[in-house]
Amino acid sequence: MHEALSPYRLKPTKGMFSGYLIHGVRRIAAHVPYFGPPFAVGYFVYTWAKAKDHYNNSKAGHIAAMAAGGEHHGH
């Protein structure tokens, strides 16, 4: 009795990465309209809030808050 391995068992991942380079990129590009805009809005909100927080905690932000009639709470 002669046993042999199938060529599919010898190379189960043959072509996996080369196929993904073409089809995977195309599939991701097709989904960009669904995750791109929410990601962009989230990134914009994050950067805006970070800059606003930096300004509010700066000397200029404290002076502007005092001029607007706000209170300054020191730590």
All heavy atoms as a GROMACS GRO file, in nm:
protein
  588
    1MET      N    1   0.085  -0.118   0.000
    1MET     CA    2   0.000   0.000   0.000
    1MET      C    3   0.089   0.123   0.000
    1MET      O    4   0.183   0.135   0.078
    1MET     CB    5  -0.088  -0.002   0.124
    1MET     CG    6  -0.185   0.109   0.126
    1MET     SD    7  -0.304   0.074   0.256
    1MET     CE    8  -0.366   0.232   0.279
    2HIS      N    9   0.058   0.215  -0.086
    2HIS     CA   10   0.138   0.336  -0.100
    2HIS      C   11   0.053   0.456  -0.055
    2HIS      O   12  -0.055   0.479  -0.109
    2HIS     CB   13   0.181   0.354  -0.246
    2HIS     CG   14   0.260   0.477  -0.270
    2HIS    ND1   15   0.387   0.495  -0.219
    2HIS    CD2   16   0.233   0.589  -0.340
    2HIS    CE1   17   0.432   0.612  -0.256
    2HIS    NE2   18   0.340   0.672  -0.330
    3GLU      N   19   0.107   0.526   0.043
    3GLU     CA   20   0.036   0.645   0.091
    3GLU      C   21   0.108   0.769   0.044
    3GLU      O   22   0.230   0.777   0.052
    3GLU     CB   23   0.028   0.645   0.243
    3GLU     CG   24  -0.055   0.531   0.297
    3GLU     CD   25  -0.069   0.540   0.446
    3GLU    OE1   26  -0.053   0.649   0.501
    3GLU    OE2   27  -0.094   0.436   0.508
    4ALA      N   28   0.033   0.864  -0.002
    4ALA     CA   29   0.092   0.990  -0.048
    4ALA      C   30   0.010   1.106   0.010
    4ALA      O   31  -0.111   1.093   0.032
    4ALA     CB   32   0.092   0.996  -0.199
    5LEU      N   33   0.077   1.215   0.030
    5LEU     CA   34   0.007   1.334   0.078
    5LEU      C   35  -0.042   1.416  -0.040
    5LEU      O   36   0.027   1.429  -0.142
    5LEU     CB   37   0.101   1.421   0.164
    5LEU     CG   38   0.136   1.366   0.301
    5LEU    CD1   39   0.238   1.458   0.367
    5LEU    CD2   40   0.012   1.358   0.387
    6SER      N   41  -0.158   1.471  -0.022
    6SER     CA   42  -0.215   1.556  -0.125
    6SER      C   43  -0.133   1.684  -0.136
    6SER      O   44  -0.080   1.734  -0.037
    6SER     CB   45  -0.359   1.590  -0.087
    6SER     OG   46  -0.406   1.695  -0.164
    7PRO      N   47  -0.121   1.741  -0.255
    7PRO     CA   48  -0.049   1.868  -0.268
    7PRO      C   49  -0.114   1.981  -0.188
    7PRO      O   50  -0.049   2.076  -0.148
    7PRO     CB   51  -0.053   1.899  -0.417
    7PRO     CG   52  -0.128   1.791  -0.484
    7PRO     CD   53  -0.165   1.689  -0.381
    8TYR      N   54  -0.243   1.969  -0.163
    8TYR     CA   55  -0.312   2.070  -0.082
    8TYR      C   56  -0.270   2.061   0.064
    8TYR      O   57  -0.273   2.159   0.137
    8TYR     CB   58  -0.463   2.055  -0.095
    8TYR     CG   59  -0.510   2.077  -0.236
    8TYR    CD1   60  -0.555   1.972  -0.312
    8TYR    CD2   61  -0.507   2.204  -0.292
    8TYR    CE1   62  -0.597   1.991  -0.442
    8TYR    CE2   63  -0.548   2.225  -0.422
    8TYR     CZ   64  -0.594   2.118  -0.496
    8TYR     OH   65  -0.634   2.138  -0.624
    9ARG      N   66  -0.233   1.942   0.109
    9ARG     CA   67  -0.186   1.926   0.246
    9ARG      C   68  -0.041   1.971   0.261
    9ARG      O   69   0.002   2.011   0.367
    9ARG     CB   70  -0.199   1.781   0.291
    9ARG     CG   71  -0.342   1.741   0.314
    9ARG     CD   72  -0.345   1.604   0.378
    9ARG     NE   73  -0.481   1.568   0.407
    9ARG     CZ   74  -0.523   1.534   0.528
    9ARG    NH1   75  -0.439   1.529   0.627
    9ARG    NH2   76  -0.647   1.503   0.547
   10LEU      N   77   0.035   1.963   0.154
   10LEU     CA   78   0.176   2.003   0.159
   10LEU      C   79   0.190   2.155   0.166
   10LEU      O   80   0.279   2.206   0.231
   10LEU     CB   81   0.252   1.949   0.038
   10LEU     CG   82   0.269   1.798   0.033
   10LEU    CD1   83   0.335   1.757  -0.098
   10LEU    CD2   84   0.352   1.751   0.150
   11LYS      N   85   0.105   2.224   0.095
   11LYS     CA   86   0.113   2.371   0.089
   11LYS      C   87  -0.025   2.432   0.114
   11LYS      O   88  -0.089   2.485   0.024
   11LYS     CB   89   0.166   2.416  -0.047
   11LYS     CG   90   0.306   2.366  -0.076
   11LYS     CD   91   0.353   2.413  -0.210
   11LYS     CE   92   0.490   2.356  -0.239
   11LYS     NZ   93   0.537   2.394  -0.370
   12PRO      N   94  -0.073   2.426   0.240
   12PRO     CA   95  -0.209   2.474   0.266
   12PRO      C   96  -0.223   2.626   0.256
   12PRO      O   97  -0.332   2.677   0.237
   12PRO     CB   98  -0.237   2.426   0.408
   12PRO     CG   99  -0.104   2.411   0.471
   12PRO     CD  100  -0.012   2.372   0.360
   13THR      N  101  -0.113   2.700   0.270
   13THR     CA  102  -0.122   2.847   0.265
   13THR      C  103  -0.066   2.903   0.136
   13THR      O  104  -0.038   3.023   0.128
   13THR     CB  105  -0.048   2.908   0.385
   13THR    OG1  106   0.088   2.867   0.380
   13THR    CG2  107  -0.112   2.867   0.516
   14LYS      N  108  -0.047   2.820   0.035
   14LYS     CA  109   0.009   2.866  -0.091
   14LYS      C  110  -0.085   2.970  -0.155
   14LYS      O  111  -0.204   2.947  -0.169
   14LYS     CB  112   0.026   2.750  -0.187
   14LYS     CG  113   0.084   2.792  -0.320
   14LYS     CD  114   0.098   2.675  -0.415
   14LYS     CE  115   0.147   2.722  -0.548
   14LYS     NZ  116   0.154   2.615  -0.645
   15GLY      N  117  -0.032   3.084  -0.186
   15GLY     CA  118  -0.109   3.190  -0.250
   15GLY      C  119  -0.194   3.272  -0.156
   15GLY      O  120  -0.268   3.359  -0.200
   16MET      N  121  -0.185   3.246  -0.026
   16MET     CA  122  -0.271   3.317   0.069
   16MET      C  123  -0.238   3.466   0.071
   16MET      O  124  -0.327   3.550   0.064
   16MET     CB  125  -0.255   3.258   0.208
   16MET     CG  126  -0.347   3.320   0.312
   16MET     SD  127  -0.338   3.236   0.470
   16MET     CE  128  -0.178   3.285   0.528
   17PHE      N  129  -0.111   3.500   0.079
   17PHE     CA  130  -0.073   3.641   0.090
   17PHE      C  131  -0.081   3.713  -0.044
   17PHE      O  132  -0.124   3.827  -0.051
   17PHE     CB  133   0.066   3.654   0.149
   17PHE     CG  134   0.073   3.607   0.292
   17PHE    CD1  135   0.144   3.494   0.324
   17PHE    CD2  136   0.006   3.675   0.392
   17PHE    CE1  137   0.149   3.449   0.455
   17PHE    CE2  138   0.010   3.631   0.522
   17PHE     CZ  139   0.082   3.517   0.554
   18SER      N  140  -0.044   3.645  -0.151
   18SER     CA  141  -0.051   3.711  -0.282
   18SER      C  142  -0.197   3.734  -0.321
   18SER      O  143  -0.229   3.837  -0.382
   18SER     CB  144   0.020   3.627  -0.387
   18SER     OG  145  -0.043   3.501  -0.402
   19GLY      N  146  -0.285   3.643  -0.284
   19GLY     CA  147  -0.428   3.664  -0.313
   19GLY      C  148  -0.486   3.776  -0.229
   19GLY      O  149  -0.572   3.851  -0.275
   20TYR      N  150  -0.437   3.790  -0.105
   20TYR     CA  151  -0.489   3.895  -0.018
   20TYR      C  152  -0.443   4.032  -0.065
   20TYR      O  153  -0.516   4.130  -0.050
   20TYR     CB  154  -0.444   3.874   0.126
   20TYR     CG  155  -0.500   3.979   0.218
   20TYR    CD1  156  -0.634   3.973   0.257
   20TYR    CD2  157  -0.423   4.086   0.263
   20TYR    CE1  158  -0.687   4.071   0.339
   20TYR    CE2  159  -0.475   4.182   0.345
   20TYR     CZ  160  -0.608   4.173   0.383
   20TYR     OH  161  -0.661   4.271   0.463
   21LEU      N  162  -0.324   4.041  -0.122
   21LEU     CA  163  -0.277   4.171  -0.169
   21LEU      C  164  -0.370   4.231  -0.273
   21LEU      O  165  -0.390   4.352  -0.276
   21LEU     CB  166  -0.136   4.158  -0.226
   21LEU     CG  167  -0.025   4.135  -0.124
   21LEU    CD1  168   0.108   4.114  -0.194
   21LEU    CD2  169  -0.017   4.251  -0.027
   22ILE      N  170  -0.428   4.148  -0.353
   22ILE     CA  171  -0.519   4.198  -0.457
   22ILE      C  172  -0.662   4.207  -0.405
   22ILE      O  173  -0.723   4.314  -0.403
   22ILE     CB  174  -0.513   4.107  -0.581
   22ILE    CG1  175  -0.372   4.109  -0.640
   22ILE    CG2  176  -0.616   4.150  -0.685
   22ILE    CD1  177  -0.345   4.003  -0.741
   23HIS      N  178  -0.715   4.096  -0.360
   23HIS     CA  179  -0.856   4.090  -0.320
   23HIS      C  180  -0.882   4.157  -0.185
   23HIS      O  181  -0.986   4.217  -0.164
   23HIS     CB  182  -0.905   3.946  -0.319
   23HIS     CG  183  -0.893   3.880  -0.452
   23HIS    ND1  184  -0.963   3.920  -0.562
   23HIS    CD2  185  -0.814   3.777  -0.493
   23HIS    CE1  186  -0.930   3.847  -0.666
   23HIS    NE2  187  -0.840   3.758  -0.627
   24GLY      N  188  -0.787   4.145  -0.094
   24GLY     CA  189  -0.804   4.205   0.039
   24GLY      C  190  -0.805   4.356   0.033
   24GLY      O  191  -0.885   4.422   0.096
   25VAL      N  192  -0.713   4.412  -0.046
   25VAL     CA  193  -0.708   4.558  -0.060
   25VAL      C  194  -0.836   4.608  -0.127
   25VAL      O  195  -0.892   4.710  -0.087
   25VAL     CB  196  -0.582   4.601  -0.140
   25VAL    CG1  197  -0.587   4.747  -0.175
   25VAL    CG2  198  -0.457   4.569  -0.060
   26ARG      N  199  -0.883   4.536  -0.225
   26ARG     CA  200  -1.007   4.576  -0.293
   26ARG      C  201  -1.126   4.570  -0.196
   26ARG      O  202  -1.212   4.656  -0.196
   26ARG     CB  203  -1.032   4.483  -0.412
   26ARG     CG  204  -1.151   4.527  -0.495
   26ARG     CD  205  -1.181   4.434  -0.610
   26ARG     NE  206  -1.060   4.395  -0.681
   26ARG     CZ  207  -1.046   4.276  -0.740
   26ARG    NH1  208  -1.144   4.187  -0.737
   26ARG    NH2  209  -0.936   4.246  -0.803
   27ARG      N  210  -1.128   4.466  -0.111
   27ARG     CA  211  -1.237   4.451  -0.015
   27ARG      C  212  -1.233   4.563   0.089
   27ARG      O  213  -1.335   4.620   0.125
   27ARG     CB  214  -1.229   4.314   0.051
   27ARG     CG  215  -1.341   4.287   0.145
   27ARG     CD  216  -1.342   4.144   0.195
   27ARG     NE  217  -1.209   4.093   0.224
   27ARG     CZ  218  -1.162   3.977   0.178
   27ARG    NH1  219  -1.237   3.902   0.101
   27ARG    NH2  220  -1.042   3.937   0.209
   28ILE      N  221  -1.114   4.595   0.139
   28ILE     CA  222  -1.101   4.704   0.237
   28ILE      C  223  -1.140   4.837   0.174
   28ILE      O  224  -1.210   4.918   0.234
   28ILE     CB  225  -0.959   4.708   0.294
   28ILE    CG1  226  -0.936   4.586   0.384
   28ILE    CG2  227  -0.935   4.836   0.372
   28ILE    CD1  228  -0.793   4.570   0.430
   29ALA      N  229  -1.096   4.861   0.051
   29ALA     CA  230  -1.130   4.985  -0.018
   29ALA      C  231  -1.281   4.997  -0.039
   29ALA      O  232  -1.335   5.109  -0.037
   29ALA     CB  233  -1.057   4.992  -0.152
   30ALA      N  234  -1.348   4.887  -0.057
   30ALA     CA  235  -1.494   4.892  -0.074
   30ALA      C  236  -1.565   4.930   0.055
   30ALA      O  237  -1.675   4.984   0.052
   30ALA     CB  238  -1.546   4.756  -0.124
   31HIS      N  239  -1.502   4.906   0.170
   31HIS     CA  240  -1.564   4.937   0.299
   31HIS      C  241  -1.521   5.071   0.356
   31HIS      O  242  -1.571   5.111   0.461
   31HIS     CB  243  -1.533   4.825   0.400
   31HIS     CG  244  -1.610   4.701   0.374
   31HIS    ND1  245  -1.564   4.602   0.291
   31HIS    CD2  246  -1.732   4.660   0.416
   31HIS    CE1  247  -1.654   4.505   0.285
   31HIS    NE2  248  -1.757   4.538   0.360
   32VAL      N  249  -1.429   5.140   0.292
   32VAL     CA  250  -1.382   5.270   0.342
   32VAL      C  251  -1.496   5.369   0.360
   32VAL      O  252  -1.499   5.441   0.461
   32VAL     CB  253  -1.270   5.327   0.251
   32VAL    CG1  254  -1.244   5.473   0.279
   32VAL    CG2  255  -1.143   5.247   0.269
   33PRO      N  256  -1.594   5.378   0.271
   33PRO     CA  257  -1.704   5.473   0.294
   33PRO      C  258  -1.782   5.448   0.422
   33PRO      O  259  -1.847   5.539   0.474
   33PRO     CB  260  -1.794   5.455   0.172
   33PRO     CG  261  -1.708   5.398   0.067
   33PRO     CD  262  -1.606   5.315   0.139
   34TYR      N  263  -1.776   5.326   0.476
   34TYR     CA  264  -1.851   5.294   0.596
   34TYR      C  265  -1.774   5.322   0.725
   34TYR      O  266  -1.834   5.357   0.826
   34TYR     CB  267  -1.895   5.147   0.594
   34TYR     CG  268  -1.982   5.117   0.475
   34TYR    CD1  269  -1.934   5.043   0.368
   34TYR    CD2  270  -2.112   5.164   0.468
   34TYR    CE1  271  -2.012   5.017   0.258
   34TYR    CE2  272  -2.192   5.138   0.359
   34TYR     CZ  273  -2.141   5.065   0.254
   34TYR     OH  274  -2.220   5.040   0.146
   35PHE      N  275  -1.641   5.305   0.724
   35PHE     CA  276  -1.566   5.333   0.846
   35PHE      C  277  -1.481   5.459   0.836
   35PHE      O  278  -1.437   5.511   0.937
   35PHE     CB  279  -1.479   5.213   0.887
   35PHE     CG  280  -1.360   5.187   0.801
   35PHE    CD1  281  -1.242   5.256   0.820
   35PHE    CD2  282  -1.365   5.091   0.701
   35PHE    CE1  283  -1.132   5.230   0.741
   35PHE    CE2  284  -1.255   5.065   0.622
   35PHE     CZ  285  -1.139   5.136   0.641
   36GLY      N  286  -1.462   5.514   0.716
   36GLY     CA  287  -1.380   5.634   0.698
   36GLY      C  288  -1.440   5.759   0.760
   36GLY      O  289  -1.374   5.825   0.843
   37PRO      N  290  -1.563   5.798   0.724
   37PRO     CA  291  -1.621   5.920   0.782
   37PRO      C  292  -1.636   5.916   0.934
   37PRO      O  293  -1.598   6.014   1.001
   37PRO     CB  294  -1.756   5.933   0.711
   37PRO     CG  295  -1.736   5.863   0.581
   37PRO     CD  296  -1.644   5.749   0.612
   38PRO      N  297  -1.685   5.808   0.995
   38PRO     CA  298  -1.690   5.809   1.142
   38PRO      C  299  -1.552   5.819   1.206
   38PRO      O  300  -1.534   5.885   1.308
   38PRO     CB  301  -1.755   5.675   1.178
   38PRO     CG  302  -1.831   5.636   1.057
   38PRO     CD  303  -1.754   5.691   0.941
   39PHE      N  304  -1.453   5.754   1.146
   39PHE     CA  305  -1.316   5.764   1.197
   39PHE      C  306  -1.266   5.907   1.186
   39PHE      O  307  -1.204   5.960   1.280
   39PHE     CB  308  -1.224   5.669   1.122
   39PHE     CG  309  -1.082   5.676   1.168
   39PHE    CD1  310  -1.043   5.610   1.282
   39PHE    CD2  311  -0.989   5.749   1.096
   39PHE    CE1  312  -0.911   5.616   1.326
   39PHE    CE2  313  -0.858   5.756   1.139
   39PHE     CZ  314  -0.818   5.689   1.254
   40ALA      N  315  -1.293   5.973   1.072
   40ALA     CA  316  -1.248   6.112   1.052
   40ALA      C  317  -1.316   6.206   1.152
   40ALA      O  318  -1.251   6.294   1.208
   40ALA     CB  319  -1.277   6.156   0.908
   41VAL      N  320  -1.445   6.189   1.174
   41VAL     CA  321  -1.517   6.273   1.271
   41VAL      C  322  -1.462   6.249   1.411
   41VAL      O  323  -1.437   6.344   1.487
   41VAL     CB  324  -1.669   6.246   1.266
   41VAL    CG1  325  -1.741   6.310   1.383
   41VAL    CG2  326  -1.726   6.295   1.134
   42GLY      N  327  -1.441   6.125   1.447
   42GLY     CA  328  -1.385   6.094   1.578
   42GLY      C  329  -1.247   6.152   1.598
   42GLY      O  330  -1.215   6.207   1.704
   43TYR      N  331  -1.164   6.145   1.495
   43TYR     CA  332  -1.029   6.202   1.504
   43TYR      C  333  -1.036   6.354   1.516
   43TYR      O  334  -0.961   6.413   1.592
   43TYR     CB  335  -0.946   6.160   1.382
   43TYR     CG  336  -0.804   6.210   1.390
   43TYR    CD1  337  -0.714   6.149   1.475
   43TYR    CD2  338  -0.762   6.317   1.313
   43TYR    CE1  339  -0.583   6.193   1.483
   43TYR    CE2  340  -0.632   6.363   1.321
   43TYR     CZ  341  -0.542   6.300   1.405
   43TYR     OH  342  -0.414   6.346   1.414
   44PHE      N  343  -1.127   6.418   1.440
   44PHE     CA  344  -1.142   6.563   1.448
   44PHE      C  345  -1.186   6.604   1.588
   44PHE      O  346  -1.132   6.699   1.646
   44PHE     CB  347  -1.244   6.612   1.345
   44PHE     CG  348  -1.281   6.756   1.364
   44PHE    CD1  349  -1.194   6.857   1.325
   44PHE    CD2  350  -1.401   6.791   1.422
   44PHE    CE1  351  -1.227   6.990   1.344
   44PHE    CE2  352  -1.436   6.923   1.441
   44PHE     CZ  353  -1.348   7.024   1.402
   45VAL      N  354  -1.285   6.535   1.644
   45VAL     CA  355  -1.333   6.568   1.779
   45VAL      C  356  -1.222   6.548   1.882
   45VAL      O  357  -1.204   6.630   1.971
   45VAL     CB  358  -1.458   6.483   1.814
   45VAL    CG1  359  -1.494   6.495   1.961
   45VAL    CG2  360  -1.575   6.525   1.727
   46TYR      N  361  -1.145   6.441   1.868
   46TYR     CA  362  -1.035   6.414   1.961
   46TYR      C  363  -0.930   6.525   1.955
   46TYR      O  364  -0.887   6.575   2.059
   46TYR     CB  365  -0.972   6.278   1.928
   46TYR     CG  366  -0.843   6.253   2.001
   46TYR    CD1  367  -0.845   6.219   2.135
   46TYR    CD2  368  -0.720   6.264   1.937
   46TYR    CE1  369  -0.727   6.196   2.204
   46TYR    CE2  370  -0.603   6.242   2.004
   46TYR     CZ  371  -0.607   6.208   2.138
   46TYR     OH  372  -0.490   6.187   2.205
   47THR      N  373  -0.888   6.564   1.835
   47THR     CA  374  -0.785   6.668   1.824
   47THR      C  375  -0.838   6.803   1.870
   47THR      O  376  -0.766   6.880   1.933
   47THR     CB  377  -0.730   6.678   1.681
   47THR    OG1  378  -0.837   6.700   1.591
   47THR    CG2  379  -0.654   6.552   1.644
   48TRP      N  380  -0.965   6.833   1.840
   48TRP     CA  381  -1.023   6.959   1.884
   48TRP      C  382  -1.029   6.964   2.037
   48TRP      O  383  -0.992   7.064   2.098
   48TRP     CB  384  -1.163   6.977   1.826
   48TRP     CG  385  -1.236   7.092   1.886
   48TRP    CD1  386  -1.225   7.223   1.851
   48TRP    CD2  387  -1.329   7.086   1.995
   48TRP    NE1  388  -1.306   7.299   1.930
   48TRP    CE2  389  -1.372   7.219   2.020
   48TRP    CE3  390  -1.381   6.984   2.072
   48TRP    CZ2  391  -1.463   7.249   2.121
   48TRP    CZ3  392  -1.472   7.014   2.171
   48TRP    CH2  393  -1.511   7.145   2.194
   49ALA      N  394  -1.076   6.858   2.099
   49ALA     CA  395  -1.088   6.854   2.245
   49ALA      C  396  -0.952   6.860   2.312
   49ALA      O  397  -0.936   6.926   2.415
   49ALA     CB  398  -1.163   6.729   2.288
   50LYS      N  399  -0.854   6.796   2.253
   50LYS     CA  400  -0.719   6.799   2.310
   50LYS      C  401  -0.661   6.940   2.304
   50LYS      O  402  -0.602   6.988   2.402
   50LYS     CB  403  -0.629   6.701   2.235
   50LYS     CG  404  -0.496   6.678   2.299
   50LYS     CD  405  -0.421   6.567   2.229
   50LYS     CE  406  -0.285   6.550   2.294
   50LYS     NZ  407  -0.208   6.443   2.229
   51ALA      N  408  -0.680   7.009   2.192
   51ALA     CA  409  -0.632   7.147   2.179
   51ALA      C  410  -0.708   7.240   2.272
   51ALA      O  411  -0.649   7.330   2.334
   51ALA     CB  412  -0.645   7.194   2.034
   52LYS      N  413  -0.839   7.222   2.284
   52LYS     CA  414  -0.921   7.304   2.372
   52LYS      C  415  -0.880   7.284   2.518
   52LYS      O  416  -0.870   7.381   2.594
   52LYS     CB  417  -1.069   7.268   2.353
   52LYS     CG  418  -1.165   7.348   2.435
   52LYS     CD  419  -1.183   7.486   2.378
   52LYS     CE  420  -1.299   7.554   2.448
   52LYS     NZ  421  -1.305   7.695   2.416
   53ASP      N  422  -0.854   7.160   2.558
   53ASP     CA  423  -0.810   7.132   2.693
   53ASP      C  424  -0.674   7.194   2.721
   53ASP      O  425  -0.650   7.249   2.828
   53ASP     CB  426  -0.805   6.981   2.716
   53ASP     CG  427  -0.760   6.946   2.856
   53ASP    OD1  428  -0.831   6.983   2.952
   53ASP    OD2  429  -0.653   6.884   2.870
   54HIS      N  430  -0.585   7.184   2.621
   54HIS     CA  431  -0.452   7.244   2.637
   54HIS      C  432  -0.465   7.396   2.656
   54HIS      O  433  -0.397   7.454   2.740
   54HIS     CB  434  -0.365   7.212   2.516
   54HIS     CG  435  -0.227   7.267   2.524
   54HIS    ND1  436  -0.133   7.216   2.611
   54HIS    CD2  437  -0.167   7.368   2.459
   54HIS    CE1  438  -0.021   7.285   2.598
   54HIS    NE2  439  -0.040   7.378   2.506
   55TYR      N  440  -0.551   7.459   2.576
   55TYR     CA  441  -0.571   7.605   2.588
   55TYR      C  442  -0.635   7.639   2.723
   55TYR      O  443  -0.593   7.734   2.790
   55TYR     CB  444  -0.659   7.657   2.474
   55TYR     CG  445  -0.696   7.803   2.490
   55TYR    CD1  446  -0.603   7.903   2.466
   55TYR    CD2  447  -0.824   7.839   2.531
   55TYR    CE1  448  -0.636   8.036   2.482
   55TYR    CE2  449  -0.857   7.972   2.548
   55TYR     CZ  450  -0.763   8.070   2.523
   55TYR     OH  451  -0.796   8.202   2.540
   56ASN      N  452  -0.738   7.567   2.762
   56ASN     CA  453  -0.807   7.597   2.888
   56ASN      C  454  -0.715   7.583   3.008
   56ASN      O  455  -0.734   7.651   3.109
   56ASN     CB  456  -0.928   7.506   2.907
   56ASN     CG  457  -1.044   7.545   2.817
   56ASN    OD1  458  -1.050   7.657   2.767
   56ASN    ND2  459  -1.135   7.453   2.796
   57ASN      N  460  -0.616   7.497   3.001
   57ASN     CA  461  -0.524   7.478   3.111
   57ASN      C  462  -0.395   7.559   3.097
   57ASN      O  463  -0.304   7.542   3.176
   57ASN     CB  464  -0.490   7.329   3.127
   57ASN     CG  465  -0.609   7.252   3.179
   57ASN    OD1  466  -0.678   7.298   3.270
   57ASN    ND2  467  -0.635   7.137   3.121
   58SER      N  468  -0.391   7.648   2.999
   58SER     CA  469  -0.274   7.732   2.981
   58SER      C  470  -0.297   7.867   3.051
   58SER      O  471  -0.407   7.900   3.096
   58SER     CB  472  -0.247   7.756   2.832
   58SER     OG  473  -0.348   7.839   2.776
   59LYS      N  474  -0.190   7.945   3.058
   59LYS     CA  475  -0.200   8.077   3.120
   59LYS      C  476  -0.297   8.165   3.041
   59LYS      O  477  -0.380   8.235   3.101
   59LYS     CB  478  -0.060   8.141   3.124
   59LYS     CG  479  -0.055   8.269   3.203
   59LYS     CD  480   0.089   8.316   3.214
   59LYS     CE  481   0.098   8.441   3.299
   59LYS     NZ  482   0.238   8.486   3.313
   60ALA      N  483  -0.290   8.162   2.910
   60ALA     CA  484  -0.380   8.243   2.827
   60ALA      C  485  -0.526   8.201   2.846
   60ALA      O  486  -0.616   8.286   2.850
   60ALA     CB  487  -0.341   8.230   2.680
   61GLY      N  488  -0.550   8.072   2.861
   61GLY     CA  489  -0.686   8.023   2.883
   61GLY      C  490  -0.740   8.068   3.017
   61GLY      O  491  -0.857   8.103   3.029
   62HIS      N  492  -0.656   8.069   3.119
   62HIS     CA  493  -0.698   8.115   3.251
   62HIS      C  494  -0.730   8.265   3.248
   62HIS      O  495  -0.829   8.309   3.307
   62HIS     CB  496  -0.590   8.085   3.355
   62HIS     CG  497  -0.583   7.940   3.392
   62HIS    ND1  498  -0.668   7.881   3.481
   62HIS    CD2  499  -0.500   7.843   3.348
   62HIS    CE1  500  -0.637   7.753   3.493
   62HIS    NE2  501  -0.535   7.727   3.412
   63ILE      N  502  -0.646   8.342   3.179
   63ILE     CA  503  -0.671   8.486   3.169
   63ILE      C  504  -0.801   8.513   3.093
   63ILE      O  505  -0.880   8.598   3.134
   63ILE     CB  506  -0.551   8.556   3.101
   63ILE    CG1  507  -0.429   8.548   3.193
   63ILE    CG2  508  -0.584   8.699   3.065
   63ILE    CD1  509  -0.300   8.593   3.129
   64ALA      N  510  -0.826   8.438   2.985
   64ALA     CA  511  -0.950   8.457   2.908
   64ALA      C  512  -1.071   8.419   2.992
   64ALA      O  513  -1.176   8.485   2.985
   64ALA     CB  514  -0.944   8.374   2.781
   65ALA      N  515  -1.060   8.314   3.072
   65ALA     CA  516  -1.172   8.272   3.156
   65ALA      C  517  -1.199   8.376   3.262
   65ALA      O  518  -1.317   8.404   3.294
   65ALA     CB  519  -1.143   8.136   3.219
   66MET      N  520  -1.096   8.434   3.320
   66MET     CA  521  -1.114   8.538   3.421
   66MET      C  522  -1.177   8.663   3.359
   66MET      O  523  -1.263   8.728   3.421
   66MET     CB  524  -0.980   8.573   3.487
   66MET     CG  525  -0.922   8.459   3.570
   66MET     SD  526  -1.020   8.418   3.714
   66MET     CE  527  -0.988   8.562   3.814
   67ALA      N  528  -1.136   8.699   3.237
   67ALA     CA  529  -1.190   8.816   3.169
   67ALA      C  530  -1.336   8.796   3.133
   67ALA      O  531  -1.414   8.891   3.129
   67ALA     CB  532  -1.109   8.846   3.044
   68ALA      N  533  -1.377   8.673   3.108
   68ALA     CA  534  -1.516   8.644   3.072
   68ALA      C  535  -1.604   8.634   3.196
   68ALA      O  536  -1.723   8.610   3.185
   68ALA     CB  537  -1.522   8.514   2.994
   69GLY      N  538  -1.549   8.652   3.313
   69GLY     CA  539  -1.628   8.650   3.435
   69GLY      C  540  -1.632   8.516   3.499
   69GLY      O  541  -1.706   8.495   3.596
   70GLY      N  542  -1.552   8.422   3.452
   70GLY     CA  543  -1.548   8.289   3.512
   70GLY      C  544  -1.461   8.291   3.635
   70GLY      O  545  -1.394   8.388   3.667
   71GLU      N  546  -1.466   8.183   3.707
   71GLU     CA  547  -1.384   8.171   3.827
   71GLU      C  548  -1.264   8.082   3.797
   71GLU      O  549  -1.269   7.994   3.714
   71GLU     CB  550  -1.464   8.110   3.942
   71GLU     CG  551  -1.579   8.196   3.987
   71GLU     CD  552  -1.651   8.135   4.106
   71GLU    OE1  553  -1.593   8.046   4.172
   71GLU    OE2  554  -1.763   8.175   4.131
   72HIS      N  555  -1.158   8.110   3.867
   72HIS     CA  556  -1.039   8.028   3.853
   72HIS      C  557  -1.024   7.946   3.980
   72HIS      O  558  -1.020   7.998   4.089
   72HIS     CB  559  -0.915   8.118   3.836
   72HIS     CG  560  -0.788   8.041   3.834
   72HIS    ND1  561  -0.755   7.954   3.733
   72HIS    CD2  562  -0.686   8.035   3.924
   72HIS    CE1  563  -0.638   7.900   3.760
   72HIS    NE2  564  -0.594   7.946   3.875
   73HIS      N  565  -1.023   7.815   3.961
   73HIS     CA  566  -1.007   7.725   4.075
   73HIS      C  567  -0.868   7.669   4.073
   73HIS      O  568  -0.834   7.586   3.988
   73HIS     CB  569  -1.109   7.609   4.069
   73HIS     CG  570  -1.251   7.657   4.075
   73HIS    ND1  571  -1.308   7.698   4.192
   73HIS    CD2  572  -1.346   7.671   3.978
   73HIS    CE1  573  -1.433   7.734   4.168
   73HIS    NE2  574  -1.458   7.720   4.039
   74GLY      N  575  -0.785   7.709   4.163
   74GLY     CA  576  -0.649   7.658   4.170
   74GLY      C  577  -0.647   7.522   4.236
   74GLY      O  578  -0.736   7.483   4.310
   75HIS      N  579  -0.543   7.449   4.209
   75HIS     CA  580  -0.529   7.315   4.268
   75HIS      C  581  -0.434   7.321   4.384
   75HIS      O  582  -0.337   7.380   4.388
   75HIS     CB  583  -0.476   7.215   4.164
   75HIS     CG  584  -0.574   7.193   4.054
   75HIS    ND1  585  -0.683   7.111   4.069
   75HIS    CD2  586  -0.580   7.242   3.929
   75HIS    CE1  587  -0.750   7.110   3.956
   75HIS    NE2  588  -0.690   7.189   3.869
   0.00000   0.00000   0.00000
